[in-house]
Amino acid sequence: MGKKDYNYCKYKKHMIDVLRLDGKKYWVNPHMIESMESTPDLTLTMLSGRKIIVKNSPEDLIEKIIKYRRDIGIERQEVL
């Protein structure tokens, strides 16, 4: 496994990939997503207040978050 492969695996373990409007892959920590809004593009609002506009559909992003949570052993919804 080369250094590039190791870095990919390291980030994949802690983040999910999204597609920016320009088609570039971008990695976000799903624990830092506060809300999602379709306007019509999907806008992610992070806990920091930063907004990220992505091409992904809400359904696609929710599936990625569910898979991520299963992968790290969190399968039930947290209650705030």
MIVEX-690297 format. One line per 2 residues: number of its first residue (from 1); for each residue x, y, z of N, C-alpha, C. Coordinates in Angstrom, 1 decimal, padded with zeros to 4 digits, always signed. Atoms other than C-alpha are relative to their C-alpha. Layout:
BEGIN
NUM) X:Y:Z:X:Y:Z:X:Y:Z | ...
This chain:
BEGIN
1) +000.9:-001.2:+000.0:+000.0:+000.0:+000.0:+000.9:+001.2:+000.0 | -000.8:-001.2:+000.1:+001.5:+003.3:-001.1:-000.5:+001.1:+000.9
3) +000.4:-001.1:-000.9:+001.4:+006.6:+000.8:-001.3:+000.6:-000.4 | +001.2:-000.6:+000.5:-001.4:+007.9:-001.5:-001.2:-000.9:+000.4
5) +001.1:+000.9:-000.4:-003.5:+004.7:-000.8:-000.3:+000.1:+001.5 | +000.2:-000.1:-001.5:-002.9:+005.0:+003.0:-000.8:+001.3:+000.3
7) +000.7:-001.2:-000.3:-004.1:+008.6:+003.0:-001.4:-000.1:-000.4 | +001.4:+000.2:+000.4:-007.2:+007.7:+001.0:-000.8:-000.8:+001.0
9) +000.7:+000.9:-001.0:-008.1:+004.9:+003.5:-000.2:+000.8:+001.3 | +000.0:-000.7:-001.3:-007.3:+007.2:+006.5:-001.2:+001.0:-000.1
11) +001.1:-000.9:+000.1:-009.7:+009.9:+005.2:-001.4:-000.6:-000.2 | +001.3:+000.7:+000.3:-012.4:+007.5:+004.0:-000.6:-000.5:+001.3
13) +000.5:+000.5:-001.2:-012.6:+006.1:+007.5:-000.7:+001.1:+000.8 | +000.6:-001.1:-000.8:-013.5:+009.5:+009.0:-000.8:+001.0:-000.7
15) +000.7:-001.0:+000.8:-015.2:+011.3:+006.2:-000.8:-000.6:-001.1 | +000.8:+000.4:+001.2:-017.7:+011.0:+003.4:+000.3:+000.9:-001.2
17) -000.3:-000.9:+001.2:-017.2:+012.2:-000.2:-001.2:+000.6:-000.5 | +001.1:-000.7:+000.6:-019.4:+014.7:-001.8:+000.6:+000.6:-001.3
19) -000.5:-000.6:+001.2:-019.2:+016.3:-005.3:-000.4:+001.5:+000.0 | +000.2:-001.4:+000.1:-018.8:+020.0:-005.5:-000.7:+000.3:-001.4
21) +000.7:-000.3:+001.2:-020.7:+021.8:-008.3:+000.9:+000.0:-001.2 | -001.0:+000.1:+001.1:-017.5:+021.9:-010.4:+000.4:-001.4:-000.3
23) -000.3:+001.4:+000.3:-017.4:+018.1:-010.3:+001.1:-000.6:+000.8 | -001.1:+000.5:-000.8:-014.5:+017.8:-007.9:-000.5:-000.7:+001.3
25) +000.3:+000.7:-001.2:-014.6:+015.3:-005.0:+000.5:+000.8:+001.2 | -000.3:-000.8:-001.2:-014.6:+016.9:-001.6:-000.4:-000.9:+001.2
27) +000.3:+000.8:-001.1:-014.5:+015.2:+001.8:-000.5:+000.8:+001.2 | +000.6:-000.7:-001.2:-016.6:+016.2:+004.8:-000.2:-001.0:+001.1
29) +000.2:+000.8:-001.2:-016.9:+014.9:+008.3:-001.5:+000.0:+000.3 | +001.5:+000.0:-000.1:-020.6:+013.8:+008.6:-000.4:+000.4:+001.4
31) +000.4:-000.5:-001.4:-020.6:+014.6:+012.4:-000.1:+001.5:+000.0 | +000.0:-001.4:+000.0:-020.1:+018.2:+011.5:-001.1:+000.7:-000.9
33) +001.2:-000.5:+000.8:-023.2:+018.5:+009.2:-001.1:+000.3:+001.0 | +001.1:-000.4:-000.8:-025.8:+020.5:+011.0:-001.4:-000.2:-000.7
35) +001.3:+000.1:+000.8:-028.5:+020.6:+008.2:+000.3:-000.1:-001.4 | -000.1:+000.1:+001.5:-029.1:+020.0:+004.5:-001.3:+000.7:-000.5
37) +001.1:-000.7:+000.6:-031.3:+022.1:+002.3:+000.1:+000.0:-001.5 | +000.1:+000.0:+001.4:-032.4:+021.7:-001.3:-000.5:+001.3:-000.5
39) +000.5:-001.4:+000.4:-032.6:+025.1:-003.0:+000.4:+000.3:-001.5 | +000.2:+001.5:+000.2:-032.5:+023.3:-005.7:+001.3:-000.8:+000.2
41) -001.2:+000.8:-000.3:-028.8:+022.4:-005.2:+000.0:-000.3:+001.5 | +000.0:+000.4:-001.4:-028.1:+020.7:-002.0:+001.1:+000.8:+000.8
43) -000.9:-000.9:-000.8:-026.6:+023.1:+000.6:+000.2:-000.7:+001.4 | -000.3:+000.5:-001.3:-024.9:+021.6:+003.6:+000.4:+001.2:+000.9
45) -000.5:-001.0:-001.0:-024.6:+023.8:+006.7:+000.7:-000.8:+001.0 | -000.8:+000.6:-001.0:-021.8:+022.8:+008.9:-000.1:+000.6:+001.4
47) +000.2:-000.6:-001.4:-021.7:+023.3:+012.7:+000.8:+001.3:+000.1 | -000.8:-001.2:-000.1:-019.1:+026.0:+012.1:-000.8:+001.2:-000.7
49) +000.7:-001.0:+000.7:-021.7:+027.9:+010.0:+000.3:+000.1:-001.5 | -000.4:+000.0:+001.5:-019.9:+027.3:+006.7:-001.0:-000.8:-000.8
51) +000.9:+000.6:+000.9:-022.1:+026.4:+003.8:+000.8:-000.6:-001.2 | -000.6:+000.7:+001.2:-021.1:+023.9:+001.1:-001.1:-000.5:-000.9
53) +001.0:+000.3:+001.0:-023.1:+023.5:-002.1:+000.5:-001.2:-000.7 | -000.5:+001.2:+000.7:-022.9:+020.0:-003.6:-001.0:-000.5:-001.0
55) +000.9:+000.6:+001.1:-024.3:+018.0:-006.6:-000.8:-001.1:+000.6 | +000.7:+001.2:-000.5:-025.3:+015.0:-004.5:-001.5:+000.3:+000.4
57) +001.4:-000.1:-000.4:-029.0:+014.4:-003.9:+000.0:-000.2:+001.5 | +000.1:+000.3:-001.4:-030.2:+014.4:-000.3:-000.1:-001.5:+000.3
59) +000.1:+001.5:-000.2:-031.0:+010.7:-000.6:+001.4:-000.6:-000.1 | -001.3:+000.6:+000.1:-027.5:+009.9:-001.8:+000.9:+000.4:+001.2
61) -000.8:-000.4:-001.2:-025.9:+011.9:+001.1:-000.5:-000.7:+001.2 | +000.5:+000.7:-001.2:-028.2:+010.3:+003.7:+000.5:-001.5:-000.1
63) -000.5:+001.4:+000.1:-027.2:+006.8:+002.3:+001.4:-000.1:+000.4 | -001.4:+000.0:-000.3:-023.5:+007.7:+002.6:+000.2:+000.2:+001.5
65) -000.2:-000.2:-001.4:-024.0:+008.9:+006.2:-000.4:-001.2:+000.7 | +000.4:+001.3:-000.6:-025.9:+005.7:+007.1:+001.0:-001.0:-000.1
67) -001.1:+001.0:+000.2:-023.2:+003.6:+005.6:+001.2:+000.3:+000.9 | -001.1:-000.4:-000.9:-020.5:+005.6:+007.4:-000.3:-000.4:+001.5
69) +000.3:+000.3:-001.4:-022.3:+005.2:+010.7:+000.0:-001.5:+000.3 | -000.1:+001.4:-000.1:-022.6:+001.5:+010.2:+001.4:-000.5:+000.1
71) -001.4:+000.4:+000.1:-019.0:+001.2:+009.3:+000.8:+000.3:+001.3 | -000.7:-000.3:-001.3:-017.9:+002.9:+012.6:-000.7:-000.6:+001.2
73) +000.6:+000.6:-001.1:-020.4:+001.0:+014.7:-001.1:+000.8:+000.6 | +001.1:-000.8:-000.5:-023.1:+003.6:+015.2:-001.2:-000.3:-000.9
75) +001.1:+000.3:+000.9:-026.4:+002.2:+013.8:-001.3:+000.6:+000.4 | +001.3:-000.6:-000.4:-029.1:+003.9:+015.8:+000.1:+001.5:+000.0
77) +000.0:-001.4:+000.1:-030.1:+007.5:+015.7:+000.3:+000.6:+001.4 | -000.3:-000.7:-001.3:-028.7:+009.8:+018.4:-001.2:+001.0:+000.3
79) +001.1:-000.9:-000.4:-031.3:+011.8:+020.3:+000.7:+001.2:+000.7 | -000.6:-001.2:-000.5:-030.4:+015.4:+021.0:-000.9:+000.6:+001.1
